[in-house]
C-alpha cells in the first residue's frame, strides 16, 4: 500500500520562504505521519499514535529538513530503528527537534548577515511656527481689515510653534530608536548628537525645543552656531556677497526665464494664477472699503500674494481662533486652495538651476562631508574627522536648523520633489529633508536613503503628539545617481551629488562656532 507523497526537501525551498511558513499542530502531525509512511510503513499506525507531541510552533522548514535528513540516512535509519517502535520514535523526535532549532537559527543567521543597519542620520529642518516678518501696520495696506497682533516679536518662534516642533523631536527619538540608531530611553551625549542652527532666535529656539522632545528630562545638549559678529552671515544658510560672487543680472534673468517660462509677466499675473481673485476678495471683500494697496494692482500680483498667503498659513498652524485666521474668511479647505500661490511664488524661484546652485552648493557640500565622515568611521579603526563636516567623528545624529529656502535650494539642486498633505513641494514649519546612512552587515557597504518629512496642517494646528501610530507625513526621495524605489549605494549618490555643485560657491571650512546663548 503506497503512503502519501513525501515532503519536499528543504533544499528545494528558500530558507526565508520556509521560515515564514508557520504550520499548526495538526499539520505537524500530518507531516510526521508522512515521514512514518516513507520510512516505516508497517509500524506507521502505532508510531503515529505514539507521536502525539505538542509541536505547535515548528515550521515546515523544520519538517522538510527532517525529511531530507532521513533521506540521506534512510537505509541506516530503517535497518536500525524500524524494528523498534521506541527507537523509531526517538530518532524522528530527535531529528525533528534538531531541525526545529537548527533551521530557524540558520535562517536568523542569514537574515543578520544580509540585513542593513542604520548607522547615521542627518536632518535638515526648517524652523518652527513664527509671526510674519513684516509689521501689521505694513500688512494692513494689503487688506481692508487689520492683521492680528502676535504675542512674540516678528520672526520669533511662537509658544505653540515651540510645542509643535518639540513633538517633532519626540517623534524623531521614537523613529531613531525604532530603527536602532539611538536607545529608546536615556540621555544621549554630545558625542552622539550634534545640533547646529542659524543665528536667528527662531532657529536656535527651534533646535532647543527639538532637543527637548528628543531627550526629555535630560540636561540640555548644546546648540551650535557661528560666532556672531556685525554683518556676518552664516554661509551655510545663504550665499553672502562678501564670500561668494554675485551672479550677473543677465545670468539671473536668463535663469528665471528658462525655469519659469519665457513670459515672466504671465507667470506672475492674474491670468496665470486665477486663485488670486479669491485671495483678493478675502483681503478686501467689500468693494466700498478696498485695501490701500490691492494685490491685483501690482505689476506682479503673485509676488505680492505669495508671502501674504504664508502669513495666513502661519495664523492657521499657530492655532489662532478661526475668527482671526484670514478675518474668519479662511478655513482649511480655503487655505489649501491658496497655498499653491505661495509655493509657486516662493519655492519655484528658489529651485531654479542658478539659484539652487549658488545658494545650495555650500550647504550640500558640507552635508556630503558629514556623510563621508560617518561612512569612513566604520571602515577604519582610526577614523579621523573630515574637513567641513558637522559634528564629531562619532556622531550618530546631526541636526541642522535652517529655513524654507534651504529645503527649496536642496530640492532644486538635487532634483528632489515631494507631495505631502496634498501639496507639492511645500516647506511648512518643522519640515525636514532626512539623510540616512545604512550599512549592510555582511558586505559592510553603505546605502543612502533620503526622505521628506513634515507635519500635516491638522497636526501643526492641533499640537497633537506624534507617535509611531500617528506619525508626520513622510515621502521617499530619489537622490541623484540612484533609481527610484531601489537601494542606492552611498558612493553613487556621493559622486553624482558632488558633480552638481558649483565650486565657486563652496567654502571648504565651516566658520568658527560657539554654543548658542541661552537667550538669543
C-alpha positions in Angstrom: 0.0 0.0 0.0 1.5 3.3 -1.0 1.7 6.1 1.5 1.2 9.8 1.0 3.7 11.7 -1.2 6.9 12.6 0.7 7.7 16.1 1.7 9.7 18.4 -0.5 13.2 18.5 0.8 14.3 21.8 2.4 16.9 22.2 -0.3 14.1 22.8 -2.8 12.7 25.7 -0.7 14.2 29.1 0.0 15.1 29.3 3.7 13.4 32.7 4.1 10.2 31.3 2.5 10.2 28.2 4.6 10.9 30.2 7.8 7.8 32.3 7.1 5.5 29.2 6.7 4.2 28.6 10.2 2.1 25.5 10.4 -0.4 24.4 13.0 -0.2 21.4 15.3 -2.5 19.2 13.1 -0.3 19.8 10.1 2.8 18.9 12.0 1.2 15.6 12.9 0.3 15.0 9.2 3.9 15.8 8.2 5.2 13.3 10.8 2.7 10.7 9.6 4.1 11.2 6.1 7.6 10.6 7.4 6.4 7.4 9.1 4.8 6.2 5.9 8.0 6.9 3.9 10.4 5.0 6.3 8.4 2.5 8.4 5.1 1.8 6.7 4.4 -1.3 8.8 4.9 0.5 12.1 3.3 3.7 10.9 0.0 3.4 12.6 1.2 2.6 16.0 4.1 5.1 15.7 1.8 7.9 14.7 -0.4 7.3 17.8 2.7 7.4 20.0 4.0 10.6 18.4 1.2 12.8 19.7 3.6 15.6 20.6 2.9 19.3 21.2 4.7 20.9 18.2 2.5 23.9 17.5 5.3 26.4 16.7 7.6 24.4 14.4 7.9 25.4 10.8 7.5 23.4 7.6 11.2 24.1 7.0 12.0 22.0 10.1 9.8 19.1 8.9 11.4 19.4 5.4 14.9 19.3 6.9 13.9 16.3 8.9 12.7 14.5 5.8 15.9 15.4 3.9 18.0 14.1 6.8 16.1 10.8 6.8 16.6 10.6 3.1 20.3 11.0 3.5 20.4 8.3 6.2 17.3 6.3 5.2 19.0 2.9 5.0 20.6 3.2 8.3 17.5 4.6 9.9 15.3 1.9 8.6 17.6 -1.0 9.4 18.4 0.2 12.9 15.1 1.8 14.0 12.2 0.4 12.1 12.3 -2.8 14.0 11.8 -0.9 17.2 8.9 1.5 17.8 10.7 3.2 20.6 13.8 3.6 18.5 12.0 5.0 15.5 10.1 7.4 17.7 13.2 8.5 19.4 15.1 9.0 16.1 12.3 11.0 14.5 11.6 13.2 17.5 15.3 14.0 17.9 15.7 14.7 14.2 12.6 16.9 14.1 13.6 18.8 17.3 17.1 19.4 15.9 15.6 20.7 12.7 13.2 23.0 14.6 16.1 24.6 16.4 18.6 24.5 13.6 16.6 25.8 10.7 15.3 29.0 12.4 18.8 29.7 13.8 20.3 29.2 10.3 17.6 31.5 8.9 18.2 34.1 11.5 22.0 34.0 10.8 21.4 34.5 7.1 19.0 37.4 7.9 21.5 39.0 10.2 24.2 38.7 7.6 22.1 40.3 4.9 20.2 43.0 6.7 21.1 46.7 6.7 21.6 48.7 9.9 21.1 52.4 10.3 24.5 54.0 11.2 23.9 57.7 10.8 21.2 60.3 10.2 21.4 63.9 9.2 18.3 66.1 9.4 17.9 69.4 7.7 14.9 71.1 9.2 13.0 74.4 8.8 12.4 76.3 12.0 9.0 76.2 13.7 6.0 78.5 13.5 6.7 82.2 13.6 4.9 85.5 13.1 5.3 87.4 9.8 8.5 89.3 9.2 6.5 92.5 8.3 4.8 94.6 10.9 1.0 94.5 11.0 0.9 98.2 10.1 2.6 97.5 6.8 0.4 94.4 6.1 -2.7 96.4 6.7 -2.1 98.2 3.5 -2.9 95.0 1.7 -6.3 94.4 3.4 -9.4 96.2 4.4 -9.3 94.8 7.9 -6.3 95.0 10.3 -4.0 92.0 10.6 -3.7 90.3 14.0 -1.0 91.1 16.5 1.3 88.3 17.8 2.5 87.5 21.3 6.2 87.4 20.3 8.4 89.7 18.2 8.4 89.5 14.4 10.1 86.3 13.2 10.4 84.7 16.7 9.3 81.2 17.5 5.8 81.2 19.0 4.8 79.2 22.1 2.6 77.0 20.0 5.4 76.6 17.5 7.7 75.5 20.3 5.2 72.8 21.3 4.8 71.6 17.7 8.5 71.3 17.0 9.0 69.6 20.4 6.6 67.0 19.2 8.7 66.5 16.1 11.8 66.0 18.3 9.9 63.4 20.3 8.9 61.6 17.2 12.5 61.6 15.9 13.6 59.8 19.1 10.8 57.2 18.6 11.8 56.8 14.9 15.6 56.6 15.6 15.2 54.1 18.5 12.8 52.0 16.4 15.5 51.9 13.7 18.2 51.0 16.2 20.3 54.2 16.0 19.5 55.7 19.4 18.3 54.0 22.6 14.6 54.4 23.4 15.4 55.9 26.8 18.2 57.7 28.5 20.2 60.8 27.7 22.4 60.9 24.6 25.6 62.8 24.9 27.1 65.5 22.7 29.5 63.0 21.1 26.4 61.1 19.7 24.1 64.0 18.9 25.2 67.3 17.3 22.8 70.3 16.8 23.6 73.2 14.5 21.4 76.2 13.8 21.4 79.6 12.1 21.8 82.5 14.5 18.2 83.7 14.4 16.1 83.3 17.5 13.6 81.1 15.7 16.4 78.7 14.6 18.1 78.5 18.0 14.9 78.0 19.9 13.5 75.6 17.3 16.7 73.5 17.8 16.4 73.7 21.6 12.8 72.6 21.6 13.5 69.8 19.2 16.2 68.6 21.6 13.7 68.9 24.5 11.5 66.4 22.6 14.3 64.2 21.6 15.9 63.9 25.1 13.2 64.8 27.7 14.2 65.2 31.3 17.9 65.4 30.3 20.4 68.2 30.7 20.1 70.3 27.6 22.7 69.5 24.9 24.4 72.5 23.3 23.1 74.1 20.1 26.0 75.3 18.0 26.0 78.4 15.9 28.7 80.6 14.2 30.3 83.2 16.4 28.1 86.2 15.8 29.6 89.4 14.5 28.1 92.5 12.9 27.4 92.0 9.3 28.5 88.3 9.3 26.0 85.8 7.9 26.5 82.0 8.1 27.3 80.9 4.5 25.7 77.5 5.3 22.2 79.1 5.0 22.8 81.8 2.4 25.4 83.0 -0.1 26.8 86.2 1.3 28.3 88.5 -1.3 31.4 89.2 0.8 32.2 85.4 0.5 30.7 84.3 -2.8 30.5 86.1 -6.2 27.2 87.7 -7.1 25.7 86.3 -10.3 25.3 88.8 -13.0 21.9 90.4 -13.6 21.9 88.8 -17.1 22.6 85.4 -15.7 19.8 85.7 -13.2 17.3 86.9 -15.8 18.2 84.1 -18.2 17.9 81.5 -15.3 14.5 82.6 -14.3 13.3 82.8 -17.8 14.5 79.3 -18.6 13.0 77.9 -15.4 9.7 79.8 -15.1 8.9 80.5 -18.8 9.7 83.0 -21.5 6.9 85.3 -20.3 7.6 86.1 -16.7 4.8 88.6 -16.7 2.3 85.8 -17.4 3.9 83.6 -14.7 3.1 86.2 -12.0 -0.1 87.5 -13.5 -3.8 87.1 -12.6 -4.3 85.2 -15.9 -1.7 82.7 -14.9 -3.0 82.4 -11.3 -6.8 82.7 -11.2 -6.8 81.8 -7.4 -5.6 85.4 -6.9 -9.2 86.6 -7.5 -10.3 84.6 -4.4 -7.4 85.8 -2.3 -8.0 89.4 -3.3 -11.7 89.0 -2.2 -10.5 87.6 1.2 -8.2 90.5 1.7 -10.9 93.1 0.9 -14.4 91.5 0.4 -16.3 94.9 0.3 -15.7 97.0 -2.8 -16.8 100.0 -0.8 -13.8 99.5 1.5 -10.9 98.4 -0.7 -7.3 97.8 0.5 -4.9 100.7 0.3 -2.6 98.6 -1.9 -4.7 95.8 -3.6 -2.6 92.9 -4.7 -4.2 92.9 -8.1 -2.9 96.4 -8.8 0.7 95.1 -8.6 2.6 94.6 -11.7 3.3 91.0 -10.5 0.4 90.2 -8.2 1.6 86.6 -7.5 4.8 88.0 -6.0 2.7 90.3 -3.7 0.4 87.5 -2.7 2.9 84.7 -2.0 4.2 85.9 1.4 0.7 87.0 2.4 -0.7 83.5 1.8 2.1 82.1 4.1 1.1 84.6 6.8 -2.4 83.1 6.7 -0.8 79.6 6.9 1.2 80.7 10.0 -2.0 82.1 11.6 -3.8 78.7 11.0 -0.9 76.5 12.2 -0.4 78.6 15.3 -3.9 77.6 16.4 -5.3 81.1 16.4 -9.1 81.2 16.7 -10.7 80.7 13.3 -12.2 84.2 13.6 -8.7 85.5 13.4 -7.5 83.3 10.5 -8.0 85.4 7.5 -10.5 87.5 9.5 -12.8 84.5 9.7 -12.8 84.1 5.9 -10.3 81.3 5.6 -10.9 77.7 6.7 -8.7 74.7 6.0 -10.1 74.0 2.6 -9.7 77.6 1.5 -6.2 77.6 2.8 -5.3 74.5 0.8 -6.6 76.3 -2.4 -4.4 79.3 -1.6 -1.1 77.5 -0.6 -0.1 76.7 -4.2 0.1 80.5 -4.7 2.8 80.6 -2.1 4.7 77.6 -3.4 4.7 78.9 -6.9 5.7 82.4 -6.0 8.3 81.4 -3.4 9.5 77.8 -3.9 9.8 77.7 -7.7 12.2 80.8 -7.9 14.3 79.2 -5.1 14.6 75.9 -7.2 15.9 77.4 -10.5 19.2 75.9 -11.6 21.2 79.1 -10.9 19.6 79.9 -7.6 19.7 76.4 -6.2 23.4 76.0 -7.3 24.6 79.3 -5.9 22.5 79.2 -2.7 22.7 75.5 -2.1 26.1 74.2 -3.2 27.9 75.1 0.1 25.2 73.5 2.3 25.1 70.3 0.2 28.9 70.2 0.1 29.1 70.2 3.9 26.2 67.7 4.2 28.3 65.4 1.9 31.4 66.0 4.1 29.4 64.9 7.1 28.0 61.8 5.4 31.5 60.9 4.2 32.8 61.3 7.8 30.1 59.0 9.1 30.8 56.4 6.3 34.5 56.2 6.9 34.1 55.8 10.6 33.5 52.1 10.5 35.9 51.4 7.6 38.9 52.0 9.8 39.8 51.7 13.4 41.5 55.1 13.4 38.8 57.3 11.9 39.6 60.9 11.6 37.4 64.0 11.1 36.6 65.1 7.6 37.2 68.7 6.8 33.9 70.6 6.5 31.9 68.0 8.4 29.3 68.9 11.0 29.9 67.4 14.4 32.4 64.9 15.9 33.5 61.7 14.2 31.4 59.5 16.5 28.1 61.4 16.0 25.1 59.3 15.2 22.7 62.2 14.6 23.4 65.6 13.1 20.5 68.1 13.1 20.7 71.4 11.2 18.0 74.0 11.7 17.6 76.4 8.8 14.9 77.8 6.6 12.4 77.0 4.0 14.6 78.4 1.2 17.4 75.9 2.3 15.0 73.0 1.7 13.9 74.5 -1.7 17.5 75.1 -2.7 18.5 71.5 -2.0 15.3 70.3 -3.7 16.2 72.2 -6.8 19.9 71.3 -6.8 19.3 67.5 -6.2 16.1 67.4 -8.2 14.0 66.3 -5.2 10.2 66.6 -5.2 7.5 65.7 -2.8 3.8 65.8 -2.3 2.7 65.9 1.4 -0.8 66.6 2.7 -1.9 67.1 -0.9 0.5 69.9 -1.6 3.5 69.8 -4.0 7.0 70.9 -2.8 5.7 72.9 0.1 8.0 73.6 3.1 5.8 74.3 6.1 7.2 74.9 9.6 9.2 72.0 11.0 9.5 70.3 7.6 12.7 68.2 7.1 14.9 66.6 4.5 16.4 63.5 6.1 19.6 61.7 5.0 20.1 58.2 6.4 23.2 56.0 6.0 22.5 52.3 6.2 25.3 49.7 6.3 25.0 46.1 5.2 26.0 43.7 8.0 27.7 41.3 5.6 29.3 43.4 2.8 29.8 46.5 5.1 28.8 48.7 2.2 26.7 51.8 2.7 23.5 52.8 1.1 21.8 56.2 1.3 18.1 56.8 2.0 16.6 60.2 1.6 13.1 61.3 2.6 11.0 64.4 3.2 9.1 64.6 6.5 6.5 67.2 7.6 3.6 67.5 9.9 0.2 67.9 8.3 -1.7 71.1 8.7 -4.0 69.4 11.2 -1.1 68.1 13.2 0.6 71.5 13.3 -2.6 73.4 14.3 -3.8 70.9 17.0 -0.4 70.4 18.5 -1.1 66.7 18.9 1.6 64.3 20.0 3.4 62.5 17.2 3.9 58.7 17.6 4.7 55.7 15.5 0.9 55.2 15.3 0.3 58.9 14.5 3.4 59.9 12.6 4.2 63.0 10.5 3.9 62.5 6.8 7.0 61.1 5.0 7.8 60.7 1.3 10.8 58.8 0.0 13.0 60.8 -2.3 15.2 59.6 -5.2 18.7 61.0 -4.8 20.9 61.8 -7.8 22.8 58.8 -9.0 20.0 56.5 -7.8 16.9 54.7 -9.2 13.5 55.3 -7.8 12.4 52.6 -5.4 15.8 50.8 -5.3 18.6 50.6 -2.8 21.2 53.2 -3.7 25.0 52.8 -2.9 26.2 55.8 -1.0 29.2 56.1 -3.3 27.0 56.5 -6.3 25.0 59.3 -4.6 28.1 61.0 -3.3 29.7 61.1 -6.8 26.6 62.3 -8.5 25.8 65.0 -5.9 29.4 66.4 -6.0 29.1 66.7 -9.8 26.1 69.0 -9.3 27.9 71.5 -7.0 29.5 74.8 -8.1 33.0 75.1 -6.6 32.8 78.9 -6.8 30.1 78.7 -4.1 31.7 76.3 -1.7 33.6 77.4 1.4 35.7 74.4 2.4 35.8 75.2 6.1 32.9 75.9 8.4 33.0 79.2 10.3 34.1 79.0 13.9 31.3 78.0 16.2 30.2 78.6 19.7 27.4 77.3 21.9 24.3 79.5 21.3 23.5 81.9 24.1 20.6 80.9 26.4 18.6 84.0 25.3 19.3 84.6 21.6 
